[in-house]
Amino acid sequence: MKRVAALLSLATFFLCSFAFVSCASRTVQSTAEAEQNIPQALYVPESFDWRNVCRGIDRFDYENETIPVRWHAVRIDLASGGLELVAFPGSTTDGTKPRVMSTSAFAEKYGCTVAVNTSPFTRKKDIVGIHIVRGRQYAPLVERYCALVFRQDTENGTYSRASIADNQTEEAVRGAEYAFGGFFSVLRGGSKKEFRAFRHDSRSGAGISGDGRMLYLLVVEGEEPRKSAGLSYQQCADIFRAMGCTDAMEFDGGSSSDLCIDGKSVLSYTCRTVQAASFGFRVQN
């Protein structure tokens, strides 16, 4: 009897295990099916009430408790006078490479009016993908990934035009004064790109207007799902397009995502990730 009871218990265990695995394995949805389940009106506002931070820089914050979702955006007029682009590694005055730091620590150290995390990185905090500051390249190209590129305007010496390259190639970054890598572009010529996966997460990204003179930074909260469940690449593309972008890309997301204004993070939680790279703008007096 004991042997029979033991066999019955073992059988029950395997049946329960199978049931658990079966329930946990969800059918993979296509992008179109997944997007239909969440109306765009729940994460894209009808209009954008931009609030001025300083000359040339505005911000917009969005929250919808229905999904729930929280995200923050910054609009930067690159042609506005007095804006200085700074980044790490690469912006130390003594020529040494600074230690890795959080985006908020970078923003505070360099007096950034706005700052955001950029490239993905290894466990050893080595940058994965291109990173160019003041014409000097700090990390090698990763062709399958994208890049945000700034070139100097020879007429006035500013970086009044930006572009987004789908792939990190020598041609894409030739002549770049600054370039920051990410993962993938999500918007090209106003059209959304398709991705196999439809996964909500924290996101960091950048978009540009058609003439490359207006830069948009977007960070989506997702580390506390009860407050904000995050968004997908496709949903971020919807937001970028609604803001007026023709091209947009994604930086490193997840727990790396952070956006700082006036030296402080705008997230509702503390981002504790130590980044390998960040960039931002500060206003020159």
Order of alpha helices (4+ residues) and beta strands (2+ residues): alpha-alpha-beta-beta-beta-beta-alpha-beta-beta-beta-beta-beta-alpha-beta-beta-beta-beta-beta-alpha-beta-beta-beta-beta
